[in-house]
Structures are given as structure tokens and as C-alpha cells.
Amino acid sequence: MTDDPKTPPRRYGLGRVFNEVPELYDRVRPGYPDGLFTDLVAVTGMDDRSSVLEVGCGTGQATRSLAALGCVVTAIEPGVDMAELARRRLASFRTVDVETSTFEEWDDRGRRFDVLVAASSWHWVDPSISWQRAHDVLRPGGWMALLGHVVVRRPDEPEVYGETADLHARFCPGNPDWGHPPLEEDVRSTDEGWGQVDDPGGLFGPAIVRWYPTVQWFDGNGFADHLRSLSPYRKLDRDVRDPLLDAVAERIRTRMGDRASRHYLSVLRVGQRAE
């Protein structure tokens, strides 16, 4: 799964709202750049003999890249419909098994893994359980890898929230989830640790951090669909969400030439299991 882990307190159950729109989620959410997986392999030494546990695989966007490396992947996903779509998308990979469960409740059956990967999903897992459980299911010398996207803005380019802030204020005033994305240069300056999730304490070594700039382009309707897949919009009542997103799409058509960008810094954070 993927979402901006920016707004505490974390709402662990809210992560399951993506199960309401699996096809939309799969169509509009950004994937991960090839260079990220190249670096993941270089840091961890992953190869076709490695076993990987993926936590919160969503519809299998990162899973496809892991499977293409030849690894044996066990992917767990709490959303029944998301997991079923992932199975269909990954049917050609015989080394992938998708299990429907939360990480907290998942039955590991004594299995141990070389690498644990969480792609924009770790902030949905209860931190009082997640780090210790990750440590427990990894073999000695195993690796923890958090993948994600941070939405950023560039000072010389129009940014959609800035162009539609008045619409957000009109249709859903006072919502704490609204706000300008940070500047790309400011995000790049925060390149230590595990990011905006709880610290693992002494369970894992120092995180190695790599950034990868990516961008998605949308027309007005496409951008509205993208927002429709995000948790701050999913949690809105439909009679608020739909008029807001219709107005956003119209604003992009009329004021932005029906072309809007979503800039990201994709990020890889990798640390080795402490003994």
C-alpha cells in the first residue's frame, strides 16, 4: 500500500479503506523507480535464493518488482479485495504467495526471511507490535526495508493544492490533513533515520537512506481520481468528497490547462537486523 505518513495520530484501521477501491488504487497510485530496487539489491545482497516478506502489498505494485528479481516473496495484505487483485496481477510469478492478514495477526508458522519490505504501508501497522515482530521474523543478518513516496513541491511550478486551497476550505473547512507539500530541497535535507514512523530502538542498525525524484502527470479527472484513492479523501463523507473533487477537476481544466503534476521523492530506507 501507499500513503503519505504525515498526520499523527496514526489511524491503523483507516489503512483498510483502500480495500473499497482496489482497481482505482492500482490504476492511479505511483509505482517505484527501478533504481530503488537496484539499490535495495546492492545494499542487502538479495538474489534469487533470498526469501522476502512484504507487509501490506496492496495490489502488488512493489511486489512485481521484487518478484522480477527472482526472490521468493510472501506478501501479506489485510484488504480482501486488494489481496485478490494482487493475486490476479501476480499470477505469472510462481515465486509469489499472497496471504490475507494484518501483520499484527499474521501466522508466520515459524517461517523466517532474509528481507522484510514495506512499501508505503509501515505507518499503518501498530508500532507497539511492528518493529519487534519484524525483528523476530527475520533471520540473523536480515534486512528491513521501508519504501515510500513523499509528495513535494518545487518553487517554480504550480502545485495543485495551492491552486485549489480555496476549494478545500469551502467544501471541508478546517481539515488538518490539508496543507502545502514541503519543498523538495527541505525533504532531501532530512536524510537520516527511519522517517516519520516510530524508531525501532536497538532492534535494527542505522538506516541507509536513498532518494529518487519521480513525477506523475494527470488531467483534471485523472487527478481527482488520484485524490479519491488517498486516505484523507477516502475518510470524507461521499457528499463532501464528490463535490470537492469535481471542483478540483474543473479548476485543473480551467486554470491549469487540464494538466497537473504530482511530484514525489521516492525513498528507500534500509537497516540490518541487530543480533
N, C-alpha and C positions, 0 to 999 in steps of 0.2 A: 504494500500500500504506500501511498504517498500523500503528505500534507505538510504545511508549514508548522513546525512545532514551536509556536511563538507565544501562546497565550496560556499562562497558568491560571487556575489550577488545571491539570490535565483531566480530561473527561474520558476515562478509559472506555466506557460503554459507547461513547459517541463515535468511536472509530468504526463501529459496525454499521453506521448509516450508509457507508459506501455500498453495502450489500443491496441497497434499494435500487441502485443504478449501475449494475456491473458493466453492461455494454457501453454506456456513456463514459464511464470511468476509463475503460480500456481504450476508447477512441480518442479522448481529449487529453489525458494525462501525459506528461513528458516522460520519455524513456531516459536511459542513462548512456553517456557517451562511451564509445569503445575504449578510449584512453583510460577511463576509470578502471575497467576490468583488466586492461593490460598492467596497470599499476598494482591492482589487487593481486594478480598472479606474481608479479615481481617481488612484492613485499612478503607474501605468505608462502611462496613456493608451491602453490596449488598446481595440480596436474590431473591427468585422467585417473589417477589412483586415489584422489582425495575424496573424502565424504563431506558434504556441505549440508548444514541445516539452515533453511531460510525461514525466518519468523515474519509472518504477515505478508504472504506473497501476493496478495491482491489477485489480479487477473494474470499474473505471471510475467510482467514486463521485465523485471530484473532476472527472473528465473530462466528465461530464454537465453540470456547471455551467459549465465552460469552453466546451463546445460550444454551450450555450444563449446564450452571449454573441455567437455568430456567428463566432468565431475559427476559423481553420484549425488543427486540432490533430493533431500527430503524437505518438502515445502509445507508449512502449516499455515492455514488461513481460517479465521473464525467465521467468515461470512459464507453461508451455504451456497448461495448463488455465485459469489465471487470465486469460490473454490471450484465449482462446477465449470465455470467459464475457463478458469486456468487449466483444468484437465483437458478441455477441448483444444485450447490454444497450444498445449504442450504435448499433445498425443503422439507427435512424431518422435519425441525424445523418450527412449526406453529407459533412460537412467534417472528419470524424474518420477517421484511419487508425491502426490498432493494429499495431505490429510486435513480434515476439517476439525479445527480445535483452536482455542486460545492457547497461547504459550503457557499461561499460568496453569491451565488444566490439562495440557497435553501429556499423554502417556508415552514416555520415552522408551519404555520396555528395555531399559538397560543399554540402549544404543549410545555410542559416543562418536563425536565428529571432529574433523580436523579444522573446520572453519564454520563459524556462525555468521550469517549475513542477515541484516535487517535493512530493507530498503524503504526509507521514509515511514517506518512503522514502529520504531522502538519507543517513541513518545506515547504510543497507545497502550503500552504494556506497563503494568503496575511495577514501579521501581523497587518496591519493598520485596519483590519476588524476582524481577527480571535479571539483575546482574548476577546474583548468586546462582540462579538456575542456569544462566549462560555458562558460568564457570564450571558448574557440575557436569554439563552435557558435553563439554569439550575435553578432548584428550590432553594430556600434558604436552605443553608446547603449542597447543591450538591457538587459533586467532579469532578475534572478534572484529567484525567489520560493519560499520554503520554507513549507509549510503543515504543521500538526501539531496534536496533542492532547496535553496534559499532564493526567494523572489527578491530581485534587486532592481534599482533604477539607475539610470545614467543621467547626469545633469543636463545633457544637451538633447535629450529625446523626450517626446511626450509620453507620459505614463498614465495608464488608464484610470487608476484610482484618482489621481489628481484631476483628470478630466471629468470624472463622474462623482466627485465628493459631494456635490450639492444633491445629486440624486440619492445617494446613500443616506444623507442627512434627512432628506424629505420622506423617504419610504420607511426608514428604520433608524430614527434619530437615537443618538447616544449609544450605539452598539460599540462595545470596546474592541471588537475584532477589526473594525475599520481603521485604516491608517496607511500612510505612505510607506512603501517598501524602503528599506535602507539603501544608501548608496553602495554601489559595488565596491568602491575602494574602502569603505568602512568595514564591510563584511570581510574582505581579504585581510584586514588587519587583526582579525580575531581568529588566529590560526593555531590555537593551542587547545588541548583537551578534547572532550567528547561533545562539545557543543551545548545546545540548550536541552540536555537531558541530565538526569541526576548522575553524579560522579560515582564510579564503581568502587571507590575506595582503593584498597590494595589488591583487588581481585584481578586486575589487568594492568599491564605495563603502560608507559606513556603512549598516547595516541599519536600516530603519524597522520598528518593532515595534508590532503591534496585538493585543489580547487579546479573546476572545469567550467568555463563560461559556455552557456547554451542559450538558445532563444527559440521560442515558438511564435508563429505569426497566425493571426486569425482575422476573419471578417467579423462583423458585428454579431451575427448569430452564433458563429463559432466561439467567440469569446464568452458570450452569455452561457453557452453550453459548458464551457470550461469552468466558469464560476459555479454553475449548477452542480458540478461534481465535487466542490470543495466543502469542507465541514462547516465553516461559518455560514454558508448559504444553505446547506442541507438542513441545518437545525432551525432555519426560519420557517414559520408557517407558510404554507403554499400561497395563501392570499396576500402575503407580503413579498415573498421571493419572486413570484412570477411577474408582477408589475414592475418590480425593481429591475429585474434582468431584461425585461422587454425595453425599459427605458435606457438601460446601459447599451443594449444593442443598437437602439435608434441613435443614441449620442455618437457612437463609433461610426455609424453610417454617415451622419450629417456633419460631424465636426472633425472627424479623423480620416476621411476618405475611405471609410469601410475597411481599414487596415490597422490592426493594433498588435503590438508585440508584448510578449511576456518574457522578460529577461531573467535568467537564473544563474546562480553559481551552484553547479552540482558539486557535491563534496563527498570525499571518501575519508573516513576516519578508521584507522586500523590499530589495534593493540593486541599484544600477545598475552595469553593466559599466564597469570602468575602461579607459581607452584605452591 
